[in-house]
Amino acid sequence: MSTNPYELAGFYDSAIAAGRHRAIVGGRWDETGRIEMSILQDAGLLPHHHLLDIGAGALRLGCKAVPYLEPGHYWATDASREILLAGHRAELEDPARLDPAQLIEDARFDFPGVPESITHAIAFAVFPHLPTAYLRRALTNLRRFDKLESFLFTVFLAPDPVTAMQPYRQPDGVVTHDIRAPYHILAEDVVHLAQGSGWTVTRSNVMLPRGQVLFTAHPIRG
C-alpha cells in the first residue's frame, strides 16, 4: 500500500489554496534550486540550449532556469498542471518569459507536446516518490528527442540486494523502502535500466539534499 502523499485526492488543490506550493515540492526551496542549476551548468547547459524540467512542481528550478535560458527554451512537466501554474504565478520574476503552454501535465512520462529541440533534461527528486517502472518509462520515452545531450536524475540507493528489501536510513536521515515511497534502488539496477533503454549512465559523487544520488545519462547513438 502506497504512502505517497502526491497520490491523495485533493492534495495539490489543498496545498495551493493554502499557499504551500513551495513546501509540497520538498522544502529547501532556494538551496535545492541553486543545486539544480549548478549541476545543469556543470553538465554544459548554456542559455541557447533547450531544457526539459521533469516533475518540475512549482518551478523551484524554473524560477532560476527561465531567466538564464533564452525565452521559450524552458519546458516543464508534472503530474499536476495546477502546481506548475501556481509556480508560474508566484515564482517568476518575469512571467512573460515563459508561455504557460510550455507547462504540461504528464503523470506517465510520455512528454506530450514537448518539442524535439530539447537538448537537456532533468528529473530532480522525482523518482524517489515513484516505483522503478517510471524511471524505465522516462528513459525509454526520452529517446525520441534526437538532440538530447544528457538526462540528469536523482534516486535513493540501497547498498546491496539484501539491505534493499528492508527500510534503509540514508546519509541525511530519511528512511527509504523498496516497495513504498520514498523508494530506493540498487545502483546496478539503475545501470541495467539505462543500458536496456539505450543510454550510458554515470554516477556523480556530488552530495545532494537528503542523501539523493545524481546520475547522468547520455543516449547511445549510431
C-alpha positions in Angstrom: 0.0 0.0 0.0 1.5 3.4 -1.1 2.1 6.2 1.4 2.9 8.7 -1.3 1.0 11.9 -0.4 1.1 13.1 -4.0 -1.4 10.4 -4.9 -4.0 11.5 -2.4 -7.2 13.1 -3.8 -7.1 16.9 -3.4 -3.5 17.0 -2.3 -2.4 19.7 -4.8 -5.6 21.7 -4.6 -5.5 22.0 -0.8 -1.8 22.9 -0.7 -2.1 25.5 -3.4 -5.1 27.1 -1.8 -3.1 27.3 1.5 -0.2 29.0 -0.3 2.0 25.9 0.3 3.1 25.4 -3.3 6.8 25.6 -2.2 6.5 23.3 0.8 4.9 20.4 -1.1 7.8 20.0 -3.5 10.2 19.0 -0.8 11.4 22.1 1.1 14.9 23.7 0.9 13.5 25.8 -1.9 16.3 28.2 -2.8 19.1 25.8 -1.8 17.8 23.0 -4.0 17.0 25.2 -6.9 20.6 26.5 -6.8 21.9 23.0 -6.7 19.8 22.0 -9.7 21.1 25.0 -11.7 24.7 24.3 -10.7 24.6 20.6 -11.8 22.9 21.6 -15.1 25.6 24.2 -15.8 28.3 21.7 -14.9 26.7 19.4 -17.4 27.1 22.0 -20.1 23.8 23.8 -20.1 24.1 27.2 -21.8 21.5 29.9 -22.5 20.9 28.8 -26.1 20.1 25.2 -25.0 16.5 23.8 -24.5 15.7 22.4 -21.1 13.0 19.9 -20.1 12.3 20.0 -16.3 10.6 16.7 -15.5 8.5 16.7 -12.3 9.0 20.5 -12.1 6.4 21.1 -9.4 6.1 24.8 -8.5 9.1 25.8 -10.7 11.8 25.6 -8.0 14.3 25.1 -10.8 12.2 27.0 -13.3 12.4 30.3 -11.5 16.2 30.2 -11.9 16.4 28.5 -15.3 13.8 30.7 -17.1 15.9 33.9 -16.6 19.1 32.1 -17.6 17.8 30.5 -20.8 16.7 32.3 -23.9 13.0 32.9 -24.0 11.0 29.8 -24.9 13.8 27.4 -24.1 12.4 26.0 -20.9 9.7 23.3 -20.8 8.3 21.7 -17.7 6.1 18.6 -16.9 4.4 17.5 -13.8 1.6 15.2 -12.7 -0.3 18.4 -11.7 -0.5 21.3 -14.1 -2.1 23.3 -11.3 1.2 23.2 -9.3 3.1 24.3 -12.4 0.7 27.2 -12.9 1.0 28.2 -9.2 4.7 28.4 -9.7 4.2 30.5 -12.8 2.0 32.9 -11.0 4.1 33.2 -7.8 7.8 32.5 -8.6 8.8 34.0 -11.9 10.3 37.5 -11.8 9.2 38.0 -15.4 6.3 35.6 -16.2 6.2 36.8 -19.8 9.4 34.9 -20.5 7.6 31.6 -20.1 4.4 30.8 -22.1 2.1 28.7 -19.8 1.6 26.4 -22.8 5.1 25.1 -22.0 3.9 23.8 -18.7 2.5 20.4 -19.4 0.5 17.9 -17.3 2.1 14.5 -17.7 1.9 11.8 -15.0 3.0 9.0 -17.3 6.4 10.4 -18.6 5.0 10.5 -22.1 6.2 14.1 -22.7 3.2 15.1 -24.8 3.7 18.3 -26.7 7.3 18.7 -25.8 9.3 19.8 -28.9 12.1 17.9 -30.5 14.5 20.8 -29.8 15.2 19.6 -26.2 18.9 19.3 -25.5 19.0 18.7 -21.7 16.5 17.1 -19.3 16.5 16.8 -15.5 14.3 14.9 -13.0 15.4 16.1 -9.6 13.9 14.4 -6.6 11.2 12.8 -8.8 11.9 9.1 -8.9 12.3 8.6 -5.1 8.5 9.1 -5.0 7.7 6.6 -7.7 8.1 2.9 -8.4 11.0 1.9 -10.7 8.8 1.4 -13.7 8.5 5.2 -14.0 12.3 5.6 -14.4 12.1 3.0 -17.2 9.3 4.9 -18.9 11.2 8.2 -18.7 14.4 6.7 -20.1 12.5 4.9 -22.9 10.4 7.9 -23.9 13.2 10.4 -23.8 15.0 8.5 -26.6 12.7 10.2 -29.1 14.5 13.6 -28.5 17.2 13.3 -31.2 19.0 16.5 -29.9 19.1 15.5 -26.3 22.6 15.5 -25.0 22.1 14.4 -21.4 19.5 13.5 -18.8 20.2 14.1 -15.2 18.2 12.4 -12.5 18.4 11.5 -8.8 17.5 8.4 -6.8 18.0 7.0 -3.4 20.3 4.0 -3.4 20.5 0.9 -1.2 23.9 -0.8 -0.9 23.0 -4.4 -1.7 20.0 -6.6 -2.6 19.5 -7.9 1.0 19.6 -4.5 2.5 17.3 -3.2 -0.2 14.5 -5.4 1.0 14.4 -3.6 4.3 13.9 0.1 5.3 17.2 1.8 4.8 18.4 5.0 6.5 20.0 7.4 4.0 23.0 9.6 4.9 20.8 12.6 5.6 18.5 10.6 7.8 15.5 9.9 5.5 14.3 6.2 5.6 13.7 4.7 2.2 12.0 1.5 1.1 11.8 -0.9 -1.8 8.0 -1.2 -2.2 6.7 2.1 -0.9 7.7 5.7 -1.1 10.2 7.1 -0.6 11.8 4.4 -2.8 15.4 3.2 -3.1 17.0 1.3 -5.9 20.3 -0.6 -6.4 23.0 1.2 -8.4 23.4 -1.8 -10.7 19.6 -1.7 -11.4 20.0 2.0 -12.5 22.8 0.9 -14.9 20.7 -2.0 -16.2 17.6 0.1 -16.8 19.7 2.8 -18.6 21.6 0.4 -20.8 18.4 -1.5 -21.7 16.8 1.7 -22.7 19.7 2.9 -24.9 21.8 5.0 -22.5 25.1 5.1 -20.9 25.0 6.3 -17.3 27.5 7.7 -14.8 27.1 8.3 -11.1 28.2 11.6 -9.6 29.9 12.0 -6.2 28.3 15.3 -5.5 26.5 15.5 -2.2 22.8 16.3 -2.7 20.0 17.1 -0.2 18.6 14.2 1.8 21.2 11.8 0.5 20.0 11.5 -3.0 22.4 10.3 -5.7 22.8 12.0 -9.1 23.1 10.0 -12.3 23.8 11.5 -15.7 22.6 9.5 -18.7 23.8 10.0 -22.3 22.0 8.5 -25.3 23.7 5.8 -27.2 23.6 6.8 -30.9 24.9 5.2 -34.0 
